[in-house]
């Protein structure tokens, strides 16, 4: 366990140690779909989902991969003097195509000047051993991270939110990725309908059993143009949404149960104000929430893995 100035393993420090400098992700939207949108598994998508909540303006599927990356690099280069970038295949399921098409897209991204690696967001039921082995080969030359949307370790919850895959599938897929050259990431949504505090803390125990390197967390947000927005309007009392204060307190407790070597990439995400229905936390920014979490951990003498047991 190596903490770098914080009471948890933070992603920014990990990246600086790996590359020797800060590296910026450039988000891409290639126009992928999902198996629970196109009918192969279901329709309508996950009930909480509206991918427009995290697509930046330069990120449009009508533009080529090269064009999106070049515009993204220009955008971030104006802010800070980055020299290295990661191509982030973000929207929807970015391994959901045939092998040759995926290979062509990934290599187009890697051929853009300044791109030093790939971050690929996907689902545990949408990746083949052929892709896994290909990414393993790429990782000998580039930084490769494969991020899986786990969302919940509770099978009932996954069914309720129309995830169209099981946690058992997640475990089986990540086992196939174990001991490969690329980094394995997981994503969890904290506070999905029907989950109580015991369920939420159990996510930390179950996710710690997986062979993951990084973890992204965020609280449930109800956004416009999602199935959950309709459910919330009809039955708001069935949702136990976090206030900022309760979320800070919960996350501080959550990470004490988390395996201490997992790198925490994110505690929070912020849906655009024009899309967010609830909960509304005023003008609090992501970095302010993280600062409050840091302060709370110090005040209560908590740290990642304090209560973790591998038994």
C-alpha positions in Angstrom: 0.0 0.0 0.0 1.5 3.3 -1.1 -0.3 6.5 -0.2 1.0 9.7 -1.9 0.1 12.5 0.4 -3.5 11.4 0.8 -5.3 8.8 2.9 -6.0 6.7 -0.2 -4.3 5.8 -3.5 -5.3 8.6 -5.8 -5.2 8.3 -9.6 -3.5 11.6 -10.3 -0.5 10.5 -8.2 -0.5 7.1 -9.9 -0.4 8.8 -13.4 2.4 11.1 -12.4 4.5 8.2 -11.0 3.8 6.2 -14.2 4.6 8.9 -16.8 6.7 11.3 -14.8 4.2 14.1 -15.6 0.5 14.9 -15.8 -1.4 13.3 -18.6 -4.8 14.4 -19.9 -7.6 12.1 -21.2 -9.3 13.1 -24.4 -12.8 11.7 -24.6 -14.1 10.2 -27.8 -17.6 9.3 -29.0 -17.4 6.8 -31.9 -21.1 6.2 -32.1 -21.1 2.8 -30.4 -24.3 1.4 -29.1 -25.1 -1.1 -26.3 -26.6 -4.6 -26.4 -29.4 -3.4 -24.1 -30.2 -0.6 -26.5 -30.1 -2.3 -29.9 -32.2 -5.3 -29.0 -29.6 -8.0 -28.8 -30.2 -8.1 -25.1 -32.8 -5.4 -24.5 -34.1 -2.0 -25.3 -34.0 1.4 -23.7 -30.6 1.1 -22.1 -29.8 1.2 -18.4 -32.5 3.1 -16.6 -30.1 5.8 -15.3 -28.4 6.4 -18.6 -28.1 9.5 -20.7 -24.6 9.5 -22.3 -24.9 13.2 -23.1 -24.2 13.8 -19.4 -20.4 13.4 -19.9 -19.7 14.2 -23.5 -17.6 17.4 -24.1 -18.5 19.7 -27.0 -15.6 18.5 -29.2 -16.7 14.9 -28.8 -19.1 14.2 -31.7 -19.4 10.8 -33.5 -19.8 12.6 -36.8 -16.1 13.6 -36.5 -13.3 11.2 -37.2 -11.3 9.8 -34.3 -8.3 11.8 -35.4 -10.3 15.0 -35.6 -11.9 14.5 -32.1 -8.5 13.9 -30.6 -6.8 16.8 -32.3 -9.5 19.2 -31.2 -9.4 17.8 -27.7 -5.6 18.1 -27.5 -5.9 21.7 -28.7 -8.6 22.5 -26.1 -6.6 21.1 -23.2 -3.2 22.5 -24.4 -4.7 26.0 -24.1 -5.4 25.3 -20.4 -2.1 23.7 -19.4 1.1 22.5 -21.0 0.3 18.9 -21.4 2.6 16.9 -23.8 1.0 13.4 -23.3 -2.6 12.4 -23.8 -4.7 9.3 -23.5 -7.5 8.5 -26.0 -10.6 7.8 -23.9 -13.1 5.7 -25.7 -15.9 6.7 -23.4 -19.5 6.8 -24.7 -21.5 3.6 -24.5 -19.7 0.2 -25.1 -16.4 0.6 -26.8 -15.6 -3.0 -27.5 -19.0 -3.7 -29.0 -18.0 -4.3 -32.7 -16.1 -6.8 -34.8 -12.4 -7.2 -34.1 -11.0 -5.7 -37.3 -13.2 -2.5 -36.9 -12.0 -2.1 -33.3 -8.4 -2.7 -34.2 -8.6 0.0 -36.9 -10.2 2.5 -34.5 -7.7 1.9 -31.7 -4.8 2.2 -34.0 -6.1 5.4 -35.6 -6.1 6.9 -32.1 -2.6 5.7 -31.3 -1.3 7.2 -34.5 -2.3 10.8 -33.4 0.7 12.8 -32.2 0.8 13.1 -28.4 -1.4 10.0 -27.7 0.5 7.6 -25.4 -2.3 5.1 -24.7 -5.9 4.1 -24.7 -8.6 4.1 -22.0 -11.5 1.9 -23.2 -14.9 1.9 -21.4 -17.0 -1.2 -21.9 -19.3 -3.8 -20.3 -18.2 -7.2 -19.0 -20.5 -9.0 -21.4 -19.1 -7.3 -24.5 -15.5 -8.3 -24.8 -13.9 -11.4 -26.5 -10.7 -13.2 -25.7 -9.4 -12.0 -29.0 -9.7 -8.4 -28.0 -8.3 -9.1 -24.6 -5.2 -10.7 -26.2 -4.9 -7.8 -28.7 -5.0 -5.2 -25.9 -2.4 -7.3 -23.9 -0.1 -7.1 -26.9 -0.7 -3.3 -27.3 0.2 -2.8 -23.6 3.8 -3.8 -24.4 4.1 -0.5 -26.2 1.3 1.8 -24.9 -0.5 2.5 -21.7 -3.8 0.5 -22.0 -6.6 0.7 -19.5 -9.8 -1.4 -19.8 -12.7 0.1 -17.7 -15.7 -2.1 -16.9 -19.1 -0.8 -15.9 -19.9 -2.9 -12.9 -22.3 -0.4 -11.4 -23.5 -2.8 -8.7 -22.4 -6.1 -7.1 -26.1 -6.8 -6.3 -27.8 -9.1 -8.9 -31.3 -7.8 -8.0 -30.1 -4.2 -8.6 -28.6 -5.0 -11.9 -31.9 -6.5 -13.0 -33.9 -3.6 -11.7 -31.8 -1.0 -13.6 -31.9 -3.0 -16.9 -28.2 -3.6 -16.9 -28.7 -6.8 -18.9 -25.6 -8.5 -17.4 -25.0 -10.1 -14.1 -22.3 -9.7 -11.4 -21.3 -13.3 -12.1 -20.5 -12.3 -15.7 -18.4 -9.5 -14.4 -16.4 -11.8 -12.2 -15.9 -14.3 -15.0 -14.8 -11.6 -17.5 -12.3 -9.9 -15.1 -10.8 -13.3 -14.4 -10.0 -13.6 -18.1 -8.3 -10.2 -18.0 -6.2 -11.1 -14.9 -2.5 -11.0 -15.3 -2.6 -9.3 -18.6 -0.4 -6.2 -19.4 -3.2 -3.7 -19.3 -4.8 -2.0 -16.3 -8.3 -3.2 -15.2 -10.7 -0.6 -14.0 -14.2 -0.8 -12.5 -17.1 1.7 -12.2 -19.7 1.7 -9.4 -22.8 3.9 -8.9 -23.5 4.5 -5.3 -27.1 4.7 -4.3 -29.1 2.8 -6.9 -32.7 2.1 -6.1 -33.4 -0.6 -3.5 -29.9 -0.6 -2.0 -29.5 0.1 1.7 -26.3 1.1 3.5 -25.4 -2.6 4.2 -25.7 -3.3 0.4 -23.6 -0.3 -0.4 -20.8 -1.2 2.0 -20.9 -4.7 0.7 -19.9 -3.3 -2.8 -16.5 -2.4 -1.3 -16.0 -6.0 -0.1 -17.1 -7.6 -3.4 -15.2 -5.2 -5.6 -12.1 -5.8 -3.6 -12.2 -9.5 -4.6 -11.9 -8.6 -8.2 -8.5 -8.3 -10.0 -8.9 -4.5 -10.6 -6.3 -1.8 -10.5 -8.5 1.3 -10.5 -12.0 2.2 -9.3 -14.4 5.0 -10.2 -17.2 5.9 -7.9 -20.0 8.4 -8.1 -23.4 9.0 -6.5 -26.7 8.3 -8.3 -27.9 11.3 -10.3 -31.3 11.5 -12.0 -30.8 13.0 -15.4 -33.2 14.1 -18.1 -34.1 11.8 -21.0 -33.4 8.7 -18.9 -35.9 6.0 -17.9 -35.1 6.8 -14.3 -36.2 10.4 -14.7 -39.7 9.1 -15.5 -39.6 6.7 -12.5 -38.4 9.5 -10.2 -41.2 11.8 -11.3 -43.8 9.1 -10.6 -42.4 7.7 -7.4 -39.7 10.0 -5.9 -40.0 8.4 -2.4 -38.5 5.1 -3.7 -35.1 6.9 -4.3 -32.8 7.6 -1.4 -30.6 10.2 -3.0 -27.5 11.5 -1.2 -27.1 15.0 0.1 -23.5 16.2 -0.3 -22.9 15.9 3.5 -24.1 12.3 3.7 -22.2 11.3 0.6 -18.9 12.6 2.0 -19.5 10.7 5.2 -20.5 7.5 3.4 -17.5 7.5 1.0 -15.2 8.1 3.9 -16.5 5.0 5.5 -16.7 3.0 2.2 -13.0 3.3 1.4 -12.1 1.9 4.8 -13.5 -1.4 3.6 -11.8 -1.2 0.2 -8.7 -3.2 -0.7 -5.8 -0.8 0.1 -3.9 -1.2 -3.2 -6.8 -0.2 -5.5 -6.2 3.2 -7.1 -9.3 5.4 -6.6 -9.7 7.3 -9.9 -12.9 9.2 -9.0 -15.2 9.8 -6.0 -17.7 12.0 -7.8 -19.1 13.0 -11.2 -21.0 16.1 -12.0 -23.9 15.9 -14.5 -24.5 19.1 -16.6 -26.8 21.5 -14.7 -29.2 21.6 -17.7 -29.6 17.8 -17.6 -29.5 17.2 -13.8 -32.9 16.6 -12.1 -31.7 15.5 -8.6 -29.9 15.6 -6.3 -28.8 19.2 -6.5 -25.9 20.2 -4.4 -25.8 23.9 -5.3 -22.5 25.2 -6.7 -20.2 22.6 -5.2 -17.6 21.5 -7.7 -16.0 18.1 -7.9 -12.7 19.2 -6.5 -14.5 20.8 -3.5 -16.2 17.5 -2.7 -12.9 15.7 -2.9 -11.3 18.3 -0.6 -14.2 17.8 1.9 -13.6 14.0 1.7 -9.9 14.5 2.4 -10.7 16.7 5.4 -13.3 14.3 6.8 -10.9 11.4 6.5 -8.3 13.3 8.4 -10.7 14.5 11.1 -12.0 11.0 11.7 -8.6 9.3 11.3 -9.8 7.1 8.5 -7.9 5.7 5.5 -8.3 3.3 2.6 -8.3 -0.3 3.8 -8.4 0.5 7.5 -11.2 -2.0 8.0 -10.3 -4.2 5.1 -9.9 -8.0 5.6 -9.0 -10.4 2.9 -10.6 -13.3 4.8 
